[in-house]
Amino acid sequence: MPTPSLTADRRARIDAELDAHPFLAELGELFAAAGHELSIVGGPVRDAVLGRPGNDWDFATSARPDEIERIAADWADAIWDVGREFGTIGLRRAGHQLELTTYRTDAYDEGSRKPEVQFGDTLDGDLSRRDFAVNAMAIRLPSREFVDLFGGLDDIDAGLLRTPVTPEQSFSDDPLRMMRAARFVAQLGFTAAPEVVAAMTAMAARIEIVSAERVRDELDKLVTSAHPVAGLRLLVDTGLAEQVLPELPALILERDEHHRHKDVYEHSLTVLEQAIELEHRLDAAPDLVIRLAALLHDIGKPRTRRFVEGGTVTFHHHDVVGAKLARKRMKALRYSNDTIDQVTSLIELHLRFHGYGSGEWTDSAVRRYVRDAGAQLERLHILTRADCTTRNQRKAQRLQRTYDELERRIAVLAEAEELGSIRPDLDGGQIMSILGIAPGPEVGEAYRFLLDLRMDRGPLSEADATEALTAFWAARPRPE
């Protein structure tokens, strides 16, 4: 199949990218002088065609790993082993990180979690093993010859994801490519070709042989992409979500309590989209934690659904149940403890605002809201606002005004009392001195009393805190 020609605009775009990074030609000349081929491949080529900026550079070469190291030894600022058994060596040059991989073919045996790697000898063969045609284009160095054997340019123009070989063969070689299809739908705004969708549906169970870490990494890239909902819908529609995140398709069976949406699944996707619109409030976006919390905030509803008289549906305590389910799933996907704690905390707290009603919370309740949210307060603001998906504009505006008022009160109290670091008015040393007790559980009991007092009454003077503590201690029941 002849390589299609680039349009003048695309050729100019690629040439400009190469001219801006002269080290690329230098590296190509080094390999050519050593008698080896070198090409830029995969995502960097696709992104150059699309005009998407990128700083990562992936290369395919006829050289074996030892030869890559030898050729680049005097040229690279640093060399390291990324995965020698997979043929990949990392280089750094002028602040850029490069990955060079020997031509290869990958395939999984039935039941294996690791691909078997065989090195190849030609660029054409290497490109045929790529996941999708849009990632199977290359630029030879130093000649700058553009190679597109599988119609990647046509697919870019059509916004389509196809595989270079049959999707069944491609997904059998590496089942994670099914997850990658959903990720590229989310990242690029493309549509998966019908035969790709059909193969994903038929082979969804095959994803079970892929490690949890690899699945998690793809899920993170999908969730933090530009169009995550499109990718998530593909996962659900093909049955892949049932394998990797079954709590999500389970929501399809549940009607939300307001009957304003087709089901809780649709509501959750809407909350995710609305949370993304509010990410500008955070220091950096995209934010994985808020996006996962928005997606999973209602996964406790299937377990807590109850029908009551009059046809009403309730989901009491779905916040607590959902947090437990999210923790279990995220542990299975090997998320860090810190990420799990942040996401589950938000899920457990996401209904707290609804007790605020029309704004009748005391200052004590506001303090407790801030204390319980802790470092997640700004994310909790986003999740709570995003969780309003009612189509009743008057109700939506009322909820927004109420939350505006809560945030205003938090700001006022925070300025006066440093809410982010609320502590009792007496420290542990003072408690022991005043009560004449030694370190132990009794100090913790007194500390908790003072913390509750601080929440209820705000800052106290040392004298008032001492008086309250001694009165509490005198009145407390003594063990028999």
C-alpha positions in Angstrom: 0.0 0.0 0.0 1.7 3.3 -1.0 2.1 6.0 1.5 -0.3 8.9 0.9 1.2 12.3 0.5 0.9 15.0 3.2 -0.9 18.2 2.4 1.3 21.2 2.1 0.1 22.5 5.5 0.8 19.3 7.2 4.2 18.9 5.6 5.1 22.4 6.7 3.8 21.7 10.2 6.0 18.6 10.5 9.0 20.3 9.1 8.6 23.2 11.5 8.5 20.7 14.4 11.6 19.0 13.2 13.4 22.3 12.6 12.6 23.4 16.1 14.3 20.3 17.5 17.6 19.9 15.6 18.7 17.1 17.9 16.2 14.8 16.0 18.2 15.1 12.8 21.5 14.7 14.8 20.2 11.4 16.3 19.0 10.2 12.9 22.4 10.8 11.3 24.2 9.0 14.1 22.1 5.9 13.5 22.4 6.1 9.8 26.2 6.4 10.1 26.1 3.2 12.2 24.1 1.4 9.5 20.8 1.4 11.3 17.3 2.8 10.6 15.6 5.3 13.0 12.1 6.7 12.8 9.8 8.8 14.9 6.7 6.7 15.5 3.3 6.7 17.2 1.8 9.5 19.1 4.3 12.2 18.3 3.7 11.7 14.6 -0.1 11.7 15.0 0.1 14.8 17.2 2.3 16.6 14.7 -0.2 15.9 11.9 -3.0 17.2 14.2 -1.0 20.2 15.2 -1.1 19.2 18.9 2.0 20.3 20.9 4.0 17.6 22.4 7.3 17.1 24.2 7.6 13.3 24.2 9.5 11.6 21.4 9.2 7.9 20.6 11.4 6.1 18.1 11.6 2.8 16.4 14.9 1.5 15.2 16.5 -1.6 13.7 19.3 -1.4 16.3 19.1 -3.8 19.3 19.2 -2.3 22.9 23.0 -2.8 23.3 23.6 -1.1 19.9 21.3 1.8 20.9 23.4 2.4 24.0 26.6 2.2 22.0 25.5 4.6 19.2 24.1 7.2 21.6 26.8 6.9 24.3 28.7 10.0 23.4 25.7 12.0 22.2 23.1 11.6 25.0 23.3 13.6 28.3 22.0 10.5 30.1 21.1 6.9 29.1 19.0 4.5 31.2 17.2 1.1 30.8 13.5 1.6 30.4 12.8 -2.1 29.6 15.6 -3.9 27.9 13.6 -7.1 27.6 11.0 -5.0 25.6 13.8 -3.4 23.5 13.4 0.1 25.0 16.2 2.4 26.1 15.7 5.9 27.4 17.9 9.0 26.5 18.0 12.6 27.6 19.3 15.3 25.4 19.1 19.1 25.9 16.3 18.6 28.5 14.2 16.3 26.2 13.5 12.7 27.2 13.5 10.2 24.3 12.6 6.5 24.2 14.1 4.3 21.5 12.7 0.8 20.9 13.9 -1.9 18.7 11.5 -3.0 15.9 9.3 -5.7 17.6 6.1 -7.7 17.7 4.2 -8.3 20.9 1.7 -11.0 21.7 0.0 -12.4 24.8 -0.4 -16.2 25.4 -3.8 -17.3 26.7 -3.8 -16.6 30.5 -0.6 -14.6 30.5 -0.3 -11.2 32.0 2.9 -10.3 30.2 3.4 -10.0 26.4 6.0 -12.1 24.6 8.3 -9.8 22.7 10.1 -10.7 19.5 12.5 -8.2 17.8 11.8 -7.4 14.2 13.9 -6.2 11.3 11.7 -3.7 9.4 9.7 -0.5 10.1 6.8 -1.9 8.1 6.5 -4.9 10.3 6.9 -2.7 13.4 4.1 -0.3 12.3 1.7 -3.3 11.7 1.8 -4.2 15.4 0.7 -0.7 16.5 -2.6 -0.4 18.2 -4.4 2.0 15.8 -3.8 3.2 12.3 -3.5 6.8 13.5 -0.6 5.6 15.7 1.0 3.6 12.9 2.5 6.5 11.0 6.2 7.3 11.1 8.8 9.9 10.0 12.2 8.4 8.9 15.3 10.2 10.1 17.2 12.0 8.9 15.4 12.0 5.6 12.0 13.1 7.0 10.2 10.6 4.8 6.6 10.3 5.9 5.3 6.7 6.2 1.6 5.8 6.4 1.0 2.2 5.4 -2.4 1.7 7.1 -4.4 4.8 6.3 -3.7 6.8 9.4 -4.1 10.1 7.6 -7.5 9.2 6.2 -8.6 8.1 9.7 -7.5 11.4 11.2 -9.5 13.2 8.5 -12.5 11.0 9.3 -12.0 11.2 13.1 -12.0 7.4 13.2 -10.1 4.7 15.2 -9.2 1.6 13.2 -6.6 -1.1 13.8 -3.8 -1.8 11.3 -4.6 -5.5 11.3 -8.0 -7.0 12.3 -9.2 -5.7 15.7 -9.5 -9.3 16.9 -5.8 -9.9 16.2 -4.7 -6.5 17.6 -6.7 -6.9 20.8 -5.6 -10.5 21.2 -2.0 -9.4 20.9 -2.6 -6.9 23.7 -6.0 -6.7 25.4 -5.2 -3.3 26.9 -5.7 -1.8 23.5 -9.4 -2.1 24.1 -9.0 0.3 27.0 -6.8 2.5 24.8 -9.6 2.7 22.2 -11.8 4.3 24.8 -9.0 6.5 26.0 -8.3 7.8 22.4 -12.0 8.4 21.9 -11.9 10.6 25.0 -8.6 12.3 24.2 -9.0 12.9 20.5 -12.7 13.2 20.1 -12.6 10.3 17.6 -15.1 7.6 17.0 -14.2 3.9 17.2 -14.9 2.1 13.9 -17.9 -0.4 14.0 -15.6 -3.4 13.7 -13.5 -2.1 16.6 -16.6 -1.7 18.8 -17.7 -5.2 17.8 -14.4 -6.8 18.7 -14.2 -4.9 22.1 -17.7 -6.2 22.9 -16.9 -9.8 22.0 -13.5 -9.8 23.7 -14.2 -7.7 26.8 -13.5 -10.5 29.2 -9.9 -10.8 27.8 -9.0 -7.6 29.7 -8.8 -9.8 32.8 -5.3 -11.0 31.9 -4.0 -7.4 32.0 -2.4 -6.2 35.2 -4.5 -3.9 37.4 -1.8 -1.2 37.2 -1.9 -1.0 33.4 -5.7 -0.8 33.5 -5.6 1.9 36.1 -3.1 4.0 34.1 -5.4 3.8 31.0 -8.4 4.7 33.1 -6.6 7.7 34.6 -5.6 8.9 31.1 -9.2 8.5 30.0 -10.8 10.3 33.0 -8.3 13.2 32.8 -8.8 13.7 29.0 -10.7 16.4 27.2 -13.9 14.3 26.6 -14.0 11.6 29.3 -17.7 10.9 29.0 -17.4 9.7 25.4 -14.7 7.2 26.4 -16.6 6.1 29.5 -19.7 5.5 27.4 -17.7 3.3 25.1 -16.4 1.2 28.1 -19.9 0.7 29.3 -21.5 0.0 25.9 -18.9 -2.7 25.1 -19.0 -4.4 28.5 -15.4 -3.4 29.3 -16.6 -1.3 32.3 -18.2 -4.5 33.7 -14.8 -6.0 33.8 -12.7 -3.0 35.2 -15.2 -0.7 36.9 -18.5 -2.6 37.4 -19.9 0.0 39.7 -20.4 2.3 36.8 -22.7 0.2 34.5 -24.6 -0.9 37.7 -25.9 2.7 37.9 -27.9 2.3 34.7 -30.4 0.2 36.5 -31.2 2.8 39.1 -33.5 5.8 38.8 -32.3 8.9 40.6 -34.4 10.2 43.5 -35.5 13.3 41.6 -36.6 11.4 38.4 -35.0 14.2 36.4 -32.6 11.9 34.5 -32.8 8.7 32.6 -30.9 7.0 35.5 -28.2 7.5 38.0 -25.6 6.6 35.4 -26.6 9.6 33.2 -26.7 11.8 36.3 -23.2 10.7 37.3 -21.8 11.5 33.8 -23.5 14.9 34.0 -21.9 15.6 37.4 -18.5 14.7 35.9 -18.9 17.1 33.1 -20.1 19.9 35.5 -17.2 19.2 37.8 -14.8 19.6 34.9 -16.3 23.0 34.2 -15.5 24.1 37.7 -11.9 22.8 37.8 -10.6 26.3 37.2 -11.1 26.8 40.9 -8.3 24.4 41.6 -4.5 25.1 41.3 -4.1 22.6 38.4 -6.4 20.9 35.9 -7.2 18.2 34.9 -7.7 17.0 38.5 -7.9 13.2 38.8 -9.3 13.2 42.3 -12.3 15.5 41.7 -13.1 13.6 38.4 -13.0 10.2 40.1 -15.1 11.5 43.0 -17.7 13.0 40.6 -17.9 9.8 38.6 -18.2 7.5 41.6 -20.1 9.7 44.1 -23.4 7.8 43.7 -22.1 4.2 43.3 -23.7 3.4 46.7 -27.2 3.9 45.3 -27.8 0.4 43.9 -27.0 -1.1 47.4 -29.2 1.3 49.3 -32.2 1.7 47.0 -35.5 1.3 48.8 -39.1 1.8 47.6 -41.5 3.5 50.0 -45.2 4.2 50.0 -46.3 6.5 47.1 -43.7 5.2 44.7 -40.9 7.2 46.1 -37.4 5.8 45.9 -34.8 6.4 48.7 -31.1 5.9 48.8 -30.4 6.5 52.5 -26.6 6.4 53.5 -25.5 5.9 49.9 -22.7 8.3 50.6 -21.2 6.1 53.3 -21.8 2.9 51.3 -20.5 4.5 48.1 -17.3 5.5 49.9 -16.7 1.9 51.0 -17.4 0.6 47.5 -15.0 3.1 46.0 -12.3 2.3 48.4 -12.6 -1.4 47.6 -12.5 -0.8 43.8 -9.7 1.6 43.9 -7.6 -0.8 46.0 -8.2 -3.5 43.5 -7.0 -1.1 40.8 -3.8 -0.4 42.8 -4.4 3.3 43.5 -2.2 5.0 46.1 -3.6 5.2 49.6 -3.5 9.0 49.4 -5.6 9.1 46.2 -8.1 6.6 47.7 -8.4 8.6 50.9 -9.1 11.8 49.0 -11.7 10.3 46.6 -13.5 8.4 49.3 -13.6 11.4 51.7 -15.3 13.5 49.0 -17.8 10.7 48.3 -18.6 10.4 52.0 -19.0 14.1 52.4 -20.9 14.9 49.2 -24.4 15.0 50.8 -23.3 17.1 53.9 -24.3 20.4 52.3 -27.9 19.3 51.9 -28.3 19.5 55.6 -27.6 23.2 55.3 -31.2 23.8 54.0 -32.0 27.5 53.6 -28.9 28.6 55.4 -29.8 27.9 59.0 -26.5 26.3 60.0 -24.8 27.7 63.1 -21.2 28.8 63.0 -20.4 25.6 64.8 -21.9 23.5 61.9 -19.9 25.6 59.4 -16.7 25.0 61.4 -17.4 21.3 61.5 -18.0 21.2 57.7 -14.6 22.8 57.1 -12.9 20.6 59.6 -14.3 17.4 58.2 -13.5 18.5 54.6 -9.9 19.4 55.6 -7.6 19.8 52.6 -10.5 18.6 50.3 -12.7 21.7 51.0 -12.2 23.3 47.5 -12.9 20.0 45.8 -15.9 19.5 48.0 -17.2 22.9 46.9 -16.9 21.7 43.3 -18.5 18.3 43.8 -21.4 19.7 45.7 -22.1 22.4 43.1 -21.6 19.8 40.2 -24.1 17.4 41.9 -27.0 19.8 41.2 -28.3 18.5 37.9 -32.0 19.5 38.2 -33.6 21.0 35.1 -35.8 23.2 37.4 -34.0 26.5 36.9 -35.6 28.1 40.0 -34.4 25.2 42.2 -31.0 25.2 40.6 -30.6 28.9 41.2 -31.8 28.6 44.8 -29.3 25.9 45.5 -26.5 28.0 44.0 -27.5 31.0 46.1 -27.5 28.8 49.2 -24.1 27.4 48.5 -22.8 30.9 47.7 -23.9 31.9 51.1 -22.2 28.9 52.8 -18.9 29.7 51.0 -19.3 33.4 52.1 -19.7 32.3 55.7 -16.7 30.0 55.5 -14.6 32.8 54.1 -15.7 35.2 56.9 -15.0 32.6 59.6 -11.8 31.5 58.0 -10.5 35.1 58.0 -11.4 35.5 61.7 -10.5 32.1 63.0 -8.0 30.3 60.7 -10.6 27.5 60.0 -8.1 25.5 58.1 -6.1 24.7 61.2 -8.7 24.6 64.0 -7.3 23.2 67.3 -8.4 23.3 70.9 -7.6 26.5 72.9 -5.3 24.4 75.2 -2.6 22.0 74.0 -1.7 18.6 75.5 0.8 20.0 77.9 -1.6 22.5 79.3 -4.3 19.8 79.6 -2.0 17.6 81.7 -0.9 20.5 83.9 -4.4 21.7 84.6 -5.9 18.3 85.3 -2.8 16.8 86.9 -2.8 13.7 84.6 -0.1 11.8 82.8 0.1 11.1 79.1 -2.5 8.6 78.0 -6.1 8.1 76.9 -7.5 10.6 79.4 -5.5 13.4 77.6 -7.2 12.5 74.3 -10.6 12.5 76.0 -10.0 16.0 77.3 -8.6 17.2 74.0 -11.7 16.0 72.1 -13.9 17.8 74.6 -12.0 21.1 74.0 -12.1 20.6 70.2 -15.9 20.2 70.3 -16.1 23.2 72.5 -13.9 25.2 70.0 -16.3 24.1 67.2 -19.4 25.1 69.1 -18.2 28.4 70.7 -15.3 29.6 68.5 -12.0 30.8 70.0 -11.9 31.0 73.8 -9.4 32.7 76.1 -7.1 30.5 78.1 -9.0 31.3 81.3 -12.4 30.4 79.8 -11.1 27.2 78.2 -9.5 26.2 81.5 -12.7 26.9 83.4 -14.7 24.8 80.9 -12.2 21.9 81.0 -12.1 21.7 84.8 -15.9 21.8 85.0 -16.2 19.0 82.3 -13.5 16.9 84.1 -15.2 17.3 87.5 -18.6 16.2 86.1 -17.5 13.3 83.9 -18.4 9.8 85.1 -15.6 8.0 86.9 -14.9 4.3 86.1 -16.1 2.0 88.9 
